[in-house]
Amino acid sequence: MCFIIFHTYRNKICAKLLVGKKLTNRSADYSKWYNELVVMADLAENSAVRGCMVIKPYGYAIWEKMQSELDKMFKATGHQNAYFPLFVPKSLFEAEEKNAEGFAKECAVVTHYRLKTDPADASKLIVDPDAKLEEELVVRPTSEAIIWNTYKNWIQSYRDLPILVNQWANVVRWEMRTRLFLRTAEFLWQEGHTAHATKAEALEETKLINGLYADFAENFMAIPVIQGLKSESERFAGAEETYCIEALMQDGKALQAGTSHFLGQNFAKAFDVKFATQSGGLEYVWASSWGVSTRLMGALIMTHSDDNGLVLPPNLAPIQLVIVPIYKGHEKLQAISEVANKIKTELEAAGISVKYDDRDNFKPGYKFNDYELKGVPLRIAIGPRDLENKVVELARRDTLEKNLVPMEGLTQHIKATLDEIQTQLFSKALKFREEHITEVDDFDAFQSVLLDKGGFISAHWDGTSETEEAIKKQTKATIRCIPLIESPQEGKCVYSGKPSAQRVLFAKAY
């Protein structure tokens, strides 16, 4: 009995603490706002392992929705899932020189295979010096090496091509400065690895997936993106071309939301992967690789959320609507629950995810604040008077508007409102991005816009890595992408004054 009383009391105290804690305003400290929101909304937290995170159930539920939708899109375009080892022998990893060089500084390496009791302290363990591996194992920062070594056994003839494989996995890149979802030592992602008979096929695959990523970002995440190519210095290590989608966050910084790489024959040559052509010749295979990661969670948070907490697009919200009863006494709750469960059943039959929160150890005010913080798109409140009038109070998370809505025809109204929220979130983000793409033609204006306004700067670039590096060194802005434009406009480089083939997009970035 004492435990029950204490437990209830503790819950009430925790509720008060949570409700009382307010997010830092975005305008005051955007970085602090983001870090607080990730933790307070129960998305993720730092772990005991340096640079790694624990993705909590609510955060993982959002990732699962992303994963599910992307997986459907991959399979609809002929791709299959597989799984490859976490460890890559160092000799395989270093086979493709550019790839190895590009990732070398971020690699975690396994050197031993056993621990033993410390002779000096029996309560401690030490690495057994006699258990050193004959060859070190790299914990995968990406899987091209192990996969292309495998493909060598899979590919003999043109009949074996194409191979369209994707894997959902974790990877490790030993980051020194970490931030939840955006940059962690270990993160979750998907990586596609395809093999083709021709250059044209591999290029088509690369562009197909980049377009698929853009479709997902815009139609599910409600994030407008710009498709383009990376400059040579920003290209994936070992790729001949890197296609990308770039998004703009509310603080005016860009975020790379996805990449798709045309690998040419680089990995096929590194691992000697050849196939017998239909005409009887022997040629190296052409390749692509592509991926998105839990970084998308960061993009989702920073694109839509506000000073009250998360704002989730309905297409990715684990809970699209929550029902909260307002009552005094068990009889009133029973009457409300009967109606609420009927509404829940009807909405779920229409494909809407619903939670009925009838917990009696939290007050309605706490629940309202909690679901607002967690970004649930719609909230229904039902009290005794609402039952009498056959209405519910419907609150929108995106606009914070509240309206009384008749119970009759409620399902259709909810569906229409969810669609409207999804559309309006995209429109709002698109408007913000369009207002924050600024054309400049001289370097003084470039620096001024970067300092005072932020966002994407559309400027001419002479195509040299020297100019790109000089701008980066002076301003910390990088070329986010070379937009895919049908008729590019020629001009003069904003920094060097030399001829330029087209405008590119610069920005500070995550």
N, C-alpha and C positions, 0 to 999 in steps of 0.2 A: 504493500500500500504506500509506504514511504517513497519507494522508487518511482511509482506512478506519479505521485504528487510532484516529486523533484523533476522528473522527466518533462512533465507538462509545464512546470515553472521555467525550466531551462529553455524549452522551445519558445516560450513567450519572450524571455529575455533576448534570445537570439534574433527573434523576429524584430524586436524593437531596435536592436543594434543594426540589423541589415537595413531596415526602413530608414533609420536615422542617418545612415552613411550615404552621402551624396557623391556622385561622380564629380571629378574635376571638370570644369567647363573646357570644351575644346579650344575656345579662344584664349584661355589662360595658359594651358599647357597640353598640346595635342598628344604628345607622346605619353604623358602621365595619364591622360584620359583613356587612351587606348589600353595601356597596361592594366589600369584599374577595371575597365569594362570587361576585359577577357576573364579576369578573376571573379569579379562580382556577379557576372552573368553565368557563372558555373561552366565556362567553356573549357578552360585549361588552367594549369598551374605549373610552376617550376618544380622540378623533381630533385631528389637527392643526388642525381647524376648531373654533374656540371654540364650546362648547355642543353640539357634534354628536358622535355616537358611531359607532363601527364595530361592527356586529353580526357576530360571528364565526360560522363555519359551524355550530357546535353550537347556538348561540343561535338562528340563523336557521332551523335545522331544526325547532326547537320552534315558532317563529312560523309556519313553513310548515304544520305540522300544525294549528295554530289556524286559519290561513287556509283550509286545505282543508275542515275541518269546517264552518266558518261559511259558506263559499261554497256547500256542498251544501245547507245550511239555507236560505240566501237563494233559491237556484234552486228548491228544493222548494216555496217559497211564491210562485213566479211571477216572481221578480226576474231581471233580466238585467244583465250587466256591460258597462260602457262606459268610455271614458276621455276626460277633458276637459283643457284646457290648464293648465299650471302657473302661467301668468301671467294676471293679471286687470287690464285697464285701470282706472286709478284712478276714472274716471267711472262705470264699472259697479259697482265696489266700493262707492262711496259712495251708490249709488242707494237702498239700504235703510238708512235713517239709523241705526236702533238697532243693526243688525249692524255697520255701519261704525264707529260709536262704540265698540262693545264690543271690537272687535279692533284699533283704530287704533294703540294703543301697542305692539302686538306685531308689527307688519308690517315685513317687509323689502321694500325698494323698489328697483327697477331704474330708473336714471335715464339711463344711457348705453349705447351699443351697440358701443363699440370702444375698444381700447387702442392706444397707439403707443409707440415708443421714446422714452425720456426724452432730450431734447436735451442735458441736462447730464451724463448718464451712459448710454452706449449699452448697458450691461449691464442696465439697469432699464427697466420699463414704467410709463407713466402713463396715466390716463384721458384720452382725446382730448376736449378741451373742445368741439370742433366736432361731436362725435357725440352730442349730447344728444337724447334721445327727445322727440318732440312731445308725447307724453303718458306719464307715469310708469306703470310696470307693477308692481302689487303681486304679490309671490310668495305664492301662495294660503295663507292661514291656515285656510281652509275654502272650499268651492266653490259655495255658494249663488248668488253673483252671476253667475259665468260660466255656470253651468248654467241658471239661470232666463232669462238673456238668450238662451240656445240654445233653451230650451223655447218661447219666443215664436214661433219658426219651426216648431216641431213640432206645436203645438196650434192647431187652428182650430175643431174641432167636438167634440161629446161622443163621437163615434166614435174620436177620437184618445186618449181617456182610458180607464182610468188609464195613466200611465207609471210603471213600477216599475224604476228604474235604480239600480245600485250601481257604485261604482268603488273599486278598490284603488289607493292612491296614497301619495305623500309630501306632507307639508305643513310649513310653516315658521311658527313662532311664536317671536319673538325673546325667549327667556327669559333673565333675568339670573342666576338661580340654578338650576343644572342638576344632575340626578342620573340616571345611566344607567337607561334605560327609563322611569323615572317622570316625568321632566321634561327634555326636550332641545329645542334650538332647531329641529331637524328630526326628524320621527318618521314612522313608517309607520302607516297606518290604512286602514280602509274607510269610505266615506261613502255612504249611501243617500239618494237624492233622488226623491221620488215626487210625482206630480200627480194630482188627483182631481176628480171632478165635484161632489162634495158634502162638506160638513163631516163628516158621519157616517162616510163612507169614509176620509177623511184621519185622523180620530181612531182609527178601527178599525185602520188601518195602524200608527199610532204605538204603540198598545198591543200589537199583534201582535209587532212587532219587539222591544219591551222584554221581552216574555215569551220571545221566542226567545233574547235575550241571557241571560236568567236560566237558561233551559234549558241553554244552552251552558256557562255558568259552573259550574253544579251537576253536570251529567252528564259533562263532559269535563275541566274544570279542578278538579273536586271542591271548589269554593268555594261555600258557602252565601251567598246574597245576599238582600237585602231590596228589594222593588220599591216604588217610591213616586214622588211628585212633588217637584220642586224648588220652593223658595220663590221668590217673584218676583225677589229680588235675586240668587239663584243660577241663575236660568233662562238658557238660551242666548239670546244677543243676537239679537233678531228673532223669537223664538218666543212663542206665546201660552201654551203649557204645555210643560214638559220632564219627561218620565218618565225614571226612572233605576234602576239597580241599584247598591246599595251593599254593599261587603264590609268585613269587619273583619280587620285584620292582627294578627299575634302581639304586637306592641308596644302594642296597644290603640288604634291610630289607624285611621280609616276610609279607604277608597279607593273613589273613584267608578270603577266597572268598565265602565260603558256608559251612554249616554244616547240617548233617542229623543224628537224634538221635533215637536210639533204647531205648524206655522207659520201656521195660518189662511190668510188671503189676503194676508198682508203682502208677500211677495216677488212674488206675481202682480200686485199693485197697483203695486209699485215698478218692475216691468218691463213693465207693461201686458199681461199674459198673460190673454186672455179666450177663451172658447169659446162657440160657438153651441149652446144647449141643445136638447133634443129637442122642446121646445114652441115653439122659434123665438126665444127670448130670447138675450141676451148677458150672460154672467156671468164674474166672475173665478174662476180656478182655485184649488182648495184644495190645501195642500201639507204634506208631512212631510219631515224629514231625520233621520238617525240614524248613529251611528258608534261603533266601538271601535278602540283603537290598540295599539301595542306596549307601552303601559302595562300591558296584561294580563300581560306577562312579569314585571313587577314584582310584580303581585298574586300570580302563581303562586309566585314565589320566597318572598315574605314570608308566605304562608299556610301552607305545608307544610314548609319547609326547617328544618334543625336545625344544631347546632354542628359537625356533621361535613360539612355541605355541602348540596347540593340534595336535595330529595325530590320526585320527579316522579310525578304520577298516570299510571298505565299508558296511559290513553287519549291522552295527549299526549307520551309519551316517545319520542324518535326511535329509541332502542334500548330495547326492553322487557326484553331478557335478554342478558347477555353470558356467554360460556363461556371460562374461563381454564384452560389445561392446566398441570399441575404435574408436572415431569419432570426427569430427568437423562439426557442422551444423546439422540441423534437417533432411535434405534430406539424408545425409549419415547414420544417425541413423535409418531412415525409411527403407533404403535398407538393413542394417545389421539386423534389427529387423525381417524383413520378413524371412530371412534365419535362424536366431537364433530360432525363434518360430517354424519353420519347424523341425529343429534339436531337439528341446525340445519335440515336439509332438511325434516324432519317438522314442526318448529315453524313454519317459514315457510309450509308448506302449510296450516297451521291459522290463518294470518293474523297470526302473531306476528313482530315484527321482532327479529332475532337478529344478534349479532356474535360471531364466533369470533376471539379475540385470541391468535394463536400467535406474536407477535413475540418474537424471542429476545434483543433488546437491552434488555428490561425484565424485572425479576424479578416473580413472582406478587404479592409484597407491594405493590410499586409499583402494579401493575394494580388490585388490590383497592381501594387507597386512592383511586386516580384515578376509578374507576367509582362509588365511594361518594360522592366529592366531586361528581361529575356527575349523581348522582341516578338512576342506572339502577335500575329497580324490582327486578329479580331478577338474581342472579349464580350461575352454576354453576361449581364447581371440580371437575376430574377428574384424579386421579392414577392410577398403576399399580395400587395396591391397590383403588381404586374400580372399575377395569376387572375385576379378579378377582372382586369381590363384586357386580358388576353394579348399582352404586349411583352416585349423584352427590351432592356437597354443594351444597345449595340455600340461598342466603343472601338474606334479604329486606332491602331498603333501608329500608323504613319502620320496622320494629321491630328491625332488626339481628339477627334470629334466624337461626340456622343449623341445618339438619337434613339427615340422610342420607335420600335418596329413591330408591326402586327405579327403574331405567331402564324397566322395564315399566310402561306406563300413564303415562309421564312427561308426555306432551303434555297429557293431560286434567288432570293435577295442576297443571301450569304455568298452563293457562287458568283453572282455578278459583282459583289463588292470585292471579293478576293481577286477576281480578274482585273478590276479597276485599280486595286492597290499595286498589283504586279506591273501594270502598264504605267501607272503614275510614278512609281519608283524609278523605272527606266527613264521616263521622260525628264524627271527632275535631275537625274545624274547626267543625262545627255546635255541638258541645258547648261548645267554647271561646266561640263567639259568644253562645250562650244564657246562659252564665255571666257574660258581660260586657255584658248589656243590663240597666241598672239604672233602675228607676222612682224619680223624686224629685219632691217637691212643694214644696220651698222652695229658695231660691238658695244658702243656706249648704251644704245637702246636695249641691246641684249642683256647687259648687266643690270640695267635699271628695272626691266620687266622681271628678271629673275629675283631681284631683291624685294621689289614692292608688290608684285602681283603673283608670281609663281605660275605654275601650270606648264603646259607645253609651249615652247618657243619654236615657231616655224621659221627657219632661217636657211640660207644657202651655205653649203659646205663644199670645199674644193676636193673632197674625196681622199685626202691624205691622212695617214695616221698621226703625222706630226702636228697638224692643225687640230685634230680631234684631241690629242693629248694636251696640247697647250691650252685649249678651252677648258678641259677638265681640271687641269692644274690651277687655273686662275679662278674658276667659278664653281667647281665641284659638279657642274652639269655634264651629263653624258648624252650621246646620241641614243635616244630610246628606240627609234626605228626609222628606216627609210620607207615612207609610206608607199603602198602599192597604188600608184597613180597611172592612169592610162596615158595622159598627155602631160608629162612633167614640164615645169617651167624652168628654163635656163636663167642664170643670173651670175652674180659675183659673190664669192664667199664672204660671209659676215666678218670673218677674222682676218683672212689673208688678202682679200680682194681679188683672188684668182678666179678663173672661170669655174662655174658650178653647173652640174647637170640638172639638179632639182633641189627643192627645199627638203630638209629633213627635220625631225622633231627632237629638240633638246629638252631636257628637264633634269632637276634633281630627282633622285629615285631611291626607293627602298631596296 
